[in-house]
């Protein structure tokens, strides 16, 4: 960012606060954080920026550096920007190439909880990130209404009480030790969850009984799912126009929730040519 001389700073400082905050919204986070050192007024303006996005342009780290050093440098640069932000943060996005889940992120997740961040995105683009479990401190952020994770291990600790305000959960390429436990134990602790994207790495042959009383949209690569309690599930992805051959097994048509899903699935597949449904029997 080009340094401001005294006359430039005075001219910009005289603008209305909402105009200054609009300008800050278009600046990279690193540059926006630097303005907080100009004066008390600028610190206030930076603190009023409610959405922070840390992406590939935030910090340039050499590709030859080892993982521990790289992660440490990235987290330190993020911390410096956050320490200059004194106001509330409603949305925090971390999408920095080279960033992986690590012990340094424990403090970051506690920061998310303390700042009452409502929307959180953590995208780890390196496949090795799947070897790392997301910090358990994330599960203390009970105020979250939107959570998006990519490439990490997702497993709620035993003391997790639930995300009472979580309305949307997007999990892309995550590793879940037990998809059945996720569907049957974790999801019921998110009582207002309406939109779930659940694309996992690996597979689990055990049948998962999906329990999510408020769920309306469900997208997943799980094939062995039983919709046990999803009374409001009514919509499916619109990209099913490519689907031509579909086989579904052990469908319990006497359950209204599963019958609704089957109808929506067919209605969302305009080019479907072959449909095979194996109907489960009442025990």
N, C-alpha and C positions, 0 to 999 in steps of 0.2 A: 504494500500500500504506500502511495506517495505521501511523504511527510507534509503536514499542513504548516504553512508559515502563520505568523500571528494574525495577520489581516484576514487570511482565509478562514482561520478558526473562528474569529469574531463574527465574520459574515455568516457562516453556517450556524453558529451558536444562536444567532438571533432568529432563526427560523422557528416556527411553532413545533412543539414537542412531537405531535403526530407526524409531521413531515420528516423530522429527524429520524424518528423510529421507522418510518417507511424506507428511508435511505439505508439505515442499518440492516433492515431485513434483506436487502439485496447484496450486502457485503458478505464475503466469506467470514466464518466465525472468527478465525484468527485475526483478521483485520478489524472486525467489529469490536473484539475484546480490547484491542489496542486503544480504541477511542476512549475507553473508560479511564485511561491515565491522563487525559487532557485536562479535565476539571471535574468538580463535583457534579455539575450539570450533566456532563457527558457520562459520568458513572451512573447517574440516575437513568439516562436514556438507554444505556446498554442494559441496565438491570430491568428495564421495562420490556425488553425483547423476550417474548414468551416462547418462541420456537427456536431451538438451536439445532443446526444440521452440521455434523462433522463428516465430511466425505473425502474423496480422493484428493481434492485440492487443499485440504487443511494442513497436512504435514507430509513433506517429502522425506522418506526414509530409504537409505540405500538397500537395494535388493540383496546385497552380499552379506549384510549383517545377520548374525544368528538370531533365532526367534526370541530368546530371552531379552537381549539387548534392544531389539526392534520393538517388542511389546512394551518394555519399560519406557522407551523414548516416546512412543505414541501416547501412553497413558499420562506421562508427565506433561506433555503439550496440552492434552485435553484438560487436565486438572488446572493448569495455569489459566486457561480461558474460563473455566467454571468458577474459579475463586474470585474472579473479577465481576461475576454476575451475582448481584445481591437480591434481585427480585424473584418473583415466582417463575417457574418454567412449566408450561403445560405440555410441551412436546419436545422430546429429545431423540435425535437420530444419529446413530453411529454406523457409518458405512465406509470405513477406511480400509483399503486393501492392505493386507499384512497384519491386521488386528485379529487376535485370537482370544478366546476366553482364557483368563489367567487369574492368578491370585490377586494381582493388582486391581482387578475389576470388583473385588469385594467392596472397596470403598466407593466405587462408582455406583454400585447398586444401592448402597446405603444412602448415597447422595440422592438417587432417584426417589427413594422412599421419603427422605427428609424434605425434599423440595416439592413433594406431592405431584410429581410428574404424572400426567394422565395418559399420555400416548408415548410409547417407547418402541423404537426400532433398533435392533442389533443384528447387523448382517456381517457374518464372517465368511469371506470368500475363499479362503484356503481350505482344501479338503481335509487337511490335517486338523482343522478346528473340531472335526467330529470326535476327535480323541479327547476333547476337553469338555467337562461338564460346566454348564452355565452356573454362575455363582448362586449359592443358596440364598444369599442376601436379597436376590431378586424377589423371592417369595414373601418378603416383608412389605413389599410395595402394594398394599391391598387397595390403594386408590386407583390403580390402573384401570382404564376403560378400553384401551387398545394395546395389544402386544404383538410384535412381529419379530420372529427369530429366524435366522438362517445359518445352517451348518454349525451345529453344536449338539451336545448331549443334553437332553431336557428330562429332568427327573425331579419331581417335587419331594422335599424332605418330609420325614414322618410328622414333623410338628406343623406342617403347612395347614392353615385354617381355611384358606380359600381366597379367591378374588371376587369379592361381593359386587364389584362394579364393572367387571370385565364384560364388555359387549361383543368384542371381536378379538379373535386369536388366530394369527397366521403363523404356521410352522412349516418352513420350507427346508427340505433336506436334513431334518433333524434326526438324531438317533434317540429313540425312546426304548429303554431297556425292556419295557413290557407294555405294548399297545393296549392290551386288554385292561391292565391296571389304569392306564391313562383314561380309557373310555369309561371305566366303571367306578374308579375312585377319584381321579382328578376332576373330571368334567362336572360331576354333581356338586363340587365345591365352587363352581362358577355359575350361580343360579340364574343370572340374567344374560348369559352368553347367547348371542343370536347368530353369529357368523363365525364358522370354523373352517379354516384351511389346514389340513393335516397331511402333509406329504413327507413320509418318513424314509430313512435309509434302512435297508434290510427288510425283513419280513417276520411275521409271527403266525404260525399255523393255527394257533388257538383262536377260537371264536371270541370276538370282543362284543360285549353287549353295551351299546352306546346309550348312556343315560344323560340326557341334557334337556330339561323340561322347557327351556325357552328357545331352543335352537330352531332357526328358520332356514339357514343356508349351510350346507355341508359339502366340502370338496376334499377328496382324499384318494390315495392310492391303496388304501386298505381294501382287501377283497373279502375278508371273512368277518363282516360286521352285521350284528343283529340290532335293529333299532328298537330297543326295549321301551324307552320312554322319551319320545320326541314328538309330542302331539302337534307342534306347530311347524314341523319340517315340511316345507311346501315348494321350495325352489331348488333348482340344480344349475350347474354351470351352463352358459349359453354356447360353449364351444363344442357341444356334443353333435353338431351338424356333421362331423367327420365320422361319427360312429355308425357302422354298417352291420356288425355282427355282435350280438350280446347274449351272454349266457349267465344266468343267475341261479344260484343253488340254495336250497333250504329256505325259501321265502315263506314266511308265515302269513298267509293272506287273511287269516281270521283276526290278525292284529291290524287295526285301522291305520296306525302309523306306518307300517311296512307297505300296506296297500297304497297309501298316499304317495310314498316314495316311488313305488313301481309305476304308478300313473304319471307322475311328474317326469320320471326318467324316460318313459316312452314319448311323452309329449315334447320333451326337449331334444328328441333324436329324429328330426324330419327325414333323414336319409337311411334310417334303419331298415335293413332288408331281411335279417334273420334274428328271431328272438326265441331263446330257449329258457323256460322258467321251470325249475324243479321246486315243487311246492312241498314244504315241510308239513308233517302230520302233527296233529294235536296229541300231546303226551297224556 
